[in-house]
Amino acid sequence: MLEKTISRGWDSSLCWLSLVILMSVTSVVNADTQEIDKELIKQEVRKELQRLIDKEGALDAAIERSIISFVEKQRALARSNQQRSSAEQAKNVRPVSNEDHIYGNPKAEITLVEYSDFECPFCKRFHPTAKQLVDQSDGAVNWVYRHFPLAFHNPGAQKQAEASECAGKLGGDEAFWRYSELIYDRTTSNGNGFPISKLVPLAEEIGLESDPFKQCLDDGEMASKVKADYENGVASGVSGTPGNIFLHNSSGDAVAMAGALPLARLQEAVNALSRKHADK
């Protein structure tokens, strides 16, 4: 493969070298037999190749061009394979149900499913962007928040996820979103951004009763729900946070878009997914 790649970069040099060889043939014909002396031709070829290498740097230039071309093709192939893999895995995203916390129109055409970590600084930055996408969509897009606490952010991220679910259990979706928003507002992120000791006082701050909230949190009542979100995220190809999947609810078509993307990129994805299914 490498020899073929290099040879393509040598086209111009070899054309010139071929002319040199043809001119040299007359000097290596045996005068008695009028036969070509193959050994002398090999010597001439080697001599000219060495001159190109030593004096003109033709080989270095050809190899450099070939390597750059090869690397670019491999990168393009890797990106293509990764996109296909992400698209296939995204189909495993769990359909939106009553078990989810939905922000926006429950009957929206498209759902942004976010797998997130309260201690992730990128999730903190992305949170208001996702909200803005829904608020400006005129009911076409809603937002489902699912948990993906990263191991190196635990125990904080895990307990914050459980606490938000306890808030949802006691106060419904409104309490879940309010509680989540306050954590993101106040955390400094990276594992220790919001003390576990402040999770109960935060519940009290939004009007929840402290005793049932504390019992829910201490008993790990919501740990299994957080785990279920995390496992579905993994099955759907999520490896970091925020892990975003746009889901076309009627068709089940899903598009993965990882990272704290700007609003314009999110809107482009929504528009493309909506157009794709407009006539179906």
N, C-alpha and C positions, 0 to 999 in steps of 0.2 A: 504493500500500500504506500509506504513512504517513498520507494523508488519511483512509483508511478506519479506521485505527487510532485517530487523533485523534477522529474522529466518534463512535466508540463511547464514548469517555470524556466526550463532550459531551452525552449523552442528557438528563440532568436539566436542564442549562442550556438546551438547545435547546427543550425542552418549555415552559419558562418564557418563552423568547424568542418562541416561536410565539404564545403568548397576547398578548404585548406587540404583536406585529405585527398580529394580528387586531384588537386594540383600536385600533391606529393607522390601520387601513384606512379607518375612517369619516372620518378627517380628511384623507384624500388622494383622496377621490372627487370628480371634477369635478362641480360643482353643475349645470352646464348639460347635460352628456351622460350623467351618472350612470355614467361609466366610471372604472375604476381607473387612476390615474396611476402607471405602473410606475416611472418615475424617482424619484418621491417615495417610493415603497415602498422602493426600493434605498437611498435616503438614510436612511430610518428604520432599516432593518436595519443599515446601516453604523454609524449613531450608537449603536444599542443594543450592537452588538458591541464598539465602542470603549469604551463605558462598562463592559462586563463585563471587558474587558482591563485598563483603567486603574484601576477602583475595586474590583473584586471578585477580580481575579487568577484568574478562572475558566479562562482559556486556559492559564496556567502550570500550574495544578493538573492540568488534563486532559492536557496534553502530558507532564507528569511521570509520571502514572499510565500513560499509553500507552507511554512509553519503558521504564519498569520492566517492564511486561508483555511488551513486545517482547523485551527483553534476556533475561528469564527463559525465554521460549519458545525463543529461539535457543540458549541454553546447554543446555537440556534436549535440543534436537534434536542439538546437537554431541555431547553425552554418549552419546545413543542411537546415533549414527553411529559414534562411536569404539568403543563396545562391540561393535557388529556387525562392524566392521573387525577388532578384536582377536580376536573369536571365529573369524572366517574364517582369519586368519593363523595362529592357534594350531594349526590343523589341519595345518600344515606341519611340526610338530615331528617330529623323527626318532624312530621307534619305538625302544624300549629294546632293546639288543643286547649281545652279549659284549664289544663295543668300549667299553662304558660302565663306569664305576665305580659299583657299586650298593651302597648302605648299607641293610641290612635284608633282609627276605625277598625273594629274587629272584622269587618267584611271587606277589608282593602284587597285590591287585586294582587299586590305584591307585599311581601313581608321581608324586612331586614332582620335576619336571625343573627344576633351577636353572641358569641361565646367569649366571656369576659372575666377579668380578674380585678377585684377592687384595689389591689395593691400595684397594679400595672400602671406606670406613668403614661403610657400610650393610650390605655383605656380611659384614663382620666381626661386626656386631651380630646379623645374621640367622642366622649359622652354627649357634650352639647352639640356636636356636629350631627350625630344620629338623630337627636331630638329635633334639630332644625330641619332635617330632611323630611321628617314626618309632618312637622307643623306647616310646611309650605307645599305639601302634596295634595291638598284639597281632598283628603280621604283616600287617595290612591295607594298610599304606602303606610303600613304600620310597622311596629318595632317590637321584637320579642327578645328579651334579655335572658340568656342562659349562662350558667356558671362554668368557668374553666380556671379554677384556682391553680396556679403554677406551684410546683413543689418547693421551689426556692423562695417563694413568698409566704410559705406556711410557717406557723399555724395561723398567722393573721388573715391571709386571704380566704382560707377555708372557713374560719369562724365568722368572718364578715359576710360571706356568702350565706352561711346558715342563719345568721342574724337577720339578713334581709328577707329570707324566707319565713322566719318567725314573724317578722313585721307584716308580711303579706298574709300569713295565716290569721293573725289577730285583727288586722285592719284592712284587708283586701288589697287590690291592685294599687289603689291610691296611696296606701301606707307603704307598700313595697317601693314604688317609684320615688316617693318623698324621702324615705330612709336611704335608698341607694344614692340619690342625688346629693344628700348631705354628706355621706361618706366620701364621695368623689370630691366634693367641695373642700373637705377638711383634711383629707389624707395628704401626706407628703410622699407617699408611695414607697416602692421597693422593699416591702416586707414588714416594715415597722412604722408605716405612715399613719395608722390610726390604731391606738391602743385597744386591745381586747377589753380592757377594764372600762372603756367608755361606750361599749356597745349597748349596755342596758340603759345608762343615762340618755343616750341618743333616742332610744325607744320612748322614754318618758317625755322627751322634748317634743315629740310629734303627737303626743296624746295617748300613747299606748300604756296599758297597765304594766308596771314593772314586774310583779310577781309571776304572772303567766308567761311573760316574755322571757324572764330569767330561767324559768323551768324548761321552756322549750329549747333554749340555747344550751343550758347545762346538760340536758338529757340527750343532746345530739339528735333531736327529733327530725331535723331537716337534713341530716347528713346524707341519707340515702337519695334524696331528691337532687342534692348537689352532685353526688356521684353519678347519678343517671345522666345529668346534663353533660358532665365531663366525658363520660364514656361515649355518648352520642357525638360529642364534638370530635373525639379521636376517630371514631368510625367515619365521620364526615370529612376527614382530612385536616382538621385543625391541629396545628402544632405549636402555635403561639397566640398571643392576644394583642389586640382584639382579632378574633377569627370571625369574619363576616361572610354570611351566605344569603344571597338574595333568592327568595323562593316565590315562584309564580304559583299562587295557591290553587287555582283551578286545574292546571296541567301537571303540577309537581316538578316542573323544570327548575333547576337550581344552578346558581352561578356563584362560585367562591371568589371572594375578594379580601385578601388578608391585609391587616394593618390599619393604622389610624389615617385613613385616606381623607383627602379634602372633600368638601361638599360637592364640588363640580364633578369629581370622579364618581361619586355615589349616584348623582343625578343621571350621569351618562349611562350607568349600568341599569338604572330603573327604566330609562327611556328605551334602551336597546331591548330589554326583556319585554316591555310592554308592546313595542312594535312587532317583535317576533311572533307574538300571540294575538295580534290585533284581528287578523282575518281567520282565526281558527275557531 
